[in-house]
Amino acid sequence: RTPPILRSFDLDLNTPSLLTLSFSETVNTSSLLLTQLRIQASSALGSLHRNLTNENVEVSQDSSVLAQNIPTSVVHLQVGERDLNWLKLVVGLADSDATTFL
């Protein structure tokens, strides 16, 4: 068995701030390690970045998916206030598609 692959993501820093993760197959939302997610300014190792904190709250279009821990291939995360403020303050990080890598 191969692990799921992150196919795409979307980061919207407007209110409510959402990070949407789309995987190649269904994932168990309780097994996601949110602190392992890193927003980077480029694909280069060592570029300007922010590792997300544990304050990120899982949300979903269908609340029953998370309440019952039903596997899903698309996960919606609300970016926590501390991470959101940091990302908005740092110039050159998550300003546009060109400066947003995960």
Phi and psi in degrees as GROMACS dihedral restraints (atoms count N, CA, C in turn):
[ dihedral_restraints ]
;  ai    aj    ak    al  type     phi  dphi    fc
    3     4     5     6     1   -96.8    20    10
    4     5     6     7     1   147.7    20    10
    6     7     8     9     1   -71.8    20    10
    7     8     9    10     1   156.5    20    10
    9    10    11    12     1   -62.2    20    10
   10    11    12    13     1   149.0    20    10
   12    13    14    15     1  -111.3    20    10
   13    14    15    16     1   135.3    20    10
   15    16    17    18     1   -72.7    20    10
   16    17    18    19     1   113.6    20    10
   18    19    20    21     1   -84.7    20    10
   19    20    21    22     1   -41.1    20    10
   21    22    23    24     1  -160.5    20    10
   22    23    24    25     1   166.2    20    10
   24    25    26    27     1  -148.5    20    10
   25    26    27    28     1   159.4    20    10
   27    28    29    30     1  -138.5    20    10
   28    29    30    31     1   128.5    20    10
   30    31    32    33     1  -115.0    20    10
   31    32    33    34     1   119.0    20    10
   33    34    35    36     1  -117.9    20    10
   34    35    36    37     1   111.2    20    10
   36    37    38    39     1   -89.0    20    10
   37    38    39    40     1     4.3    20    10
   39    40    41    42     1   -78.0    20    10
   40    41    42    43     1   164.3    20    10
   42    43    44    45     1   -80.1    20    10
   43    44    45    46     1   130.6    20    10
   45    46    47    48     1   -76.3    20    10
   46    47    48    49     1   139.4    20    10
   48    49    50    51     1   -73.9    20    10
   49    50    51    52     1   124.4    20    10
   51    52    53    54     1  -127.7    20    10
   52    53    54    55     1   140.1    20    10
   54    55    56    57     1  -114.5    20    10
   55    56    57    58     1   116.2    20    10
   57    58    59    60     1  -105.9    20    10
   58    59    60    61     1   125.4    20    10
   60    61    62    63     1  -111.7    20    10
   61    62    63    64     1   127.7    20    10
   63    64    65    66     1  -114.1    20    10
   64    65    66    67     1   122.2    20    10
   66    67    68    69     1  -106.3    20    10
   67    68    69    70     1   161.5    20    10
   69    70    71    72     1   -70.5    20    10
   70    71    72    73     1   -19.6    20    10
   72    73    74    75     1  -153.4    20    10
   73    74    75    76     1   174.6    20    10
   75    76    77    78     1   -66.1    20    10
   76    77    78    79     1   147.5    20    10
   78    79    80    81     1  -127.7    20    10
   79    80    81    82     1   155.0    20    10
   81    82    83    84     1   -88.6    20    10
   82    83    84    85     1   112.9    20    10
   84    85    86    87     1   -60.4    20    10
   85    86    87    88     1   -27.9    20    10
   87    88    89    90     1   -72.7    20    10
   88    89    90    91     1   -14.6    20    10
   90    91    92    93     1   -94.6    20    10
   91    92    93    94     1    -2.2    20    10
   93    94    95    96     1   -70.8    20    10
   94    95    96    97     1   132.3    20    10
   96    97    98    99     1   -99.3    20    10
   97    98    99   100     1    91.5    20    10
   99   100   101   102     1   -60.5    20    10
  100   101   102   103     1   -33.0    20    10
  102   103   104   105     1   -72.0    20    10
  103   104   105   106     1    -8.7    20    10
  105   106   107   108     1   -88.5    20    10
  106   107   108   109     1    -4.3    20    10
  108   109   110   111     1   -84.8    20    10
  109   110   111   112     1   130.2    20    10
  111   112   113   114     1  -128.8    20    10
  112   113   114   115     1   124.2    20    10
  114   115   116   117     1   -89.1    20    10
  115   116   117   118     1   124.7    20    10
  117   118   119   120     1  -121.7    20    10
  118   119   120   121     1   155.8    20    10
  120   121   122   123     1   -80.3    20    10
  121   122   123   124     1   -20.6    20    10
  123   124   125   126     1  -153.5    20    10
  124   125   126   127     1   174.5    20    10
  126   127   128   129     1   -79.9    20    10
  127   128   129   130     1    -7.9    20    10
  129   130   131   132     1   -72.8    20    10
  130   131   132   133     1   138.0    20    10
  132   133   134   135     1   -62.6    20    10
  133   134   135   136     1   134.8    20    10
  135   136   137   138     1    86.8    20    10
  136   137   138   139     1     4.5    20    10
  138   139   140   141     1   -72.9    20    10
  139   140   141   142     1   166.8    20    10
  141   142   143   144     1   -51.2    20    10
  142   143   144   145     1   131.6    20    10
  144   145   146   147     1  -154.1    20    10
  145   146   147   148     1   169.1    20    10
  147   148   149   150     1  -144.1    20    10
  148   149   150   151     1   120.3    20    10
  150   151   152   153     1   -79.4    20    10
  151   152   153   154     1   133.9    20    10
  153   154   155   156     1   -70.1    20    10
  154   155   156   157     1   151.0    20    10
  156   157   158   159     1   -97.1    20    10
  157   158   159   160     1   174.8    20    10
  159   160   161   162     1   -71.4    20    10
  160   161   162   163     1    -6.2    20    10
  162   163   164   165     1   -78.8    20    10
  163   164   165   166     1    -1.7    20    10
  165   166   167   168     1   -70.4    20    10
  166   167   168   169     1   130.9    20    10
  168   169   170   171     1  -105.2    20    10
  169   170   171   172     1   130.1    20    10
  171   172   173   174     1   -71.7    20    10
  172   173   174   175     1   134.5    20    10
  174   175   176   177     1  -136.0    20    10
  175   176   177   178     1   164.4    20    10
  177   178   179   180     1  -154.9    20    10
  178   179   180   181     1   154.2    20    10
  180   181   182   183     1   -61.7    20    10
  181   182   183   184     1   -32.4    20    10
  183   184   185   186     1  -117.2    20    10
  184   185   186   187     1    99.1    20    10
  186   187   188   189     1   -60.9    20    10
  187   188   189   190     1   -23.3    20    10
  189   190   191   192     1   -67.4    20    10
  190   191   192   193     1   -27.0    20    10
  192   193   194   195     1   -59.9    20    10
  193   194   195   196     1   -46.0    20    10
  195   196   197   198     1   -79.3    20    10
  196   197   198   199     1   -38.1    20    10
  198   199   200   201     1   -61.8    20    10
  199   200   201   202     1   -37.0    20    10
  201   202   203   204     1   -99.4    20    10
  202   203   204   205     1     2.5    20    10
  204   205   206   207     1    56.0    20    10
  205   206   207   208     1    43.8    20    10
  207   208   209   210     1   -79.8    20    10
  208   209   210   211     1   130.5    20    10
  210   211   212   213     1   -59.4    20    10
  211   212   213   214     1   144.2    20    10
  213   214   215   216     1  -146.2    20    10
  214   215   216   217     1   155.0    20    10
  216   217   218   219     1   -96.2    20    10
  217   218   219   220     1   -10.2    20    10
  219   220   221   222     1  -124.7    20    10
  220   221   222   223     1   122.8    20    10
  222   223   224   225     1  -117.7    20    10
  223   224   225   226     1   131.2    20    10
  225   226   227   228     1  -108.5    20    10
  226   227   228   229     1   126.2    20    10
  228   229   230   231     1  -120.3    20    10
  229   230   231   232     1   132.7    20    10
  231   232   233   234     1   -85.5    20    10
  232   233   234   235     1   125.3    20    10
  234   235   236   237     1   -72.5    20    10
  235   236   237   238     1   129.8    20    10
  237   238   239   240     1   -64.8    20    10
  238   239   240   241     1   157.0    20    10
  240   241   242   243     1   -58.7    20    10
  241   242   243   244     1   -42.7    20    10
  243   244   245   246     1   -63.3    20    10
  244   245   246   247     1   -46.5    20    10
  246   247   248   249     1   -65.2    20    10
  247   248   249   250     1   -43.0    20    10
  249   250   251   252     1   -59.4    20    10
  250   251   252   253     1   -48.2    20    10
  252   253   254   255     1   -61.6    20    10
  253   254   255   256     1   -41.3    20    10
  255   256   257   258     1   -64.1    20    10
  256   257   258   259     1   -46.6    20    10
  258   259   260   261     1   -63.3    20    10
  259   260   261   262     1   -35.4    20    10
  261   262   263   264     1   -73.4    20    10
  262   263   264   265     1   -29.2    20    10
  264   265   266   267     1   -80.9    20    10
  265   266   267   268     1   -30.6    20    10
  267   268   269   270     1   -83.7    20    10
  268   269   270   271     1   117.0    20    10
  270   271   272   273     1   -73.8    20    10
  271   272   273   274     1   133.0    20    10
  273   274   275   276     1    94.7    20    10
  274   275   276   277     1     4.5    20    10
  276   277   278   279     1  -129.6    20    10
  277   278   279   280     1   120.9    20    10
  279   280   281   282     1    60.0    20    10
  280   281   282   283     1    29.2    20    10
  282   283   284   285     1   -80.6    20    10
  283   284   285   286     1   -28.8    20    10
  285   286   287   288     1  -158.2    20    10
  286   287   288   289     1   177.8    20    10
  288   289   290   291     1   -58.3    20    10
  289   290   291   292     1   -33.7    20    10
  291   292   293   294     1   -70.6    20    10
  292   293   294   295     1   -19.3    20    10
  294   295   296   297     1  -118.6    20    10
  295   296   297   298     1    25.7    20    10
  297   298   299   300     1  -132.5    20    10
  298   299   300   301     1   106.5    20    10
  300   301   302   303     1  -127.8    20    10
  301   302   303   304     1   149.6    20    10
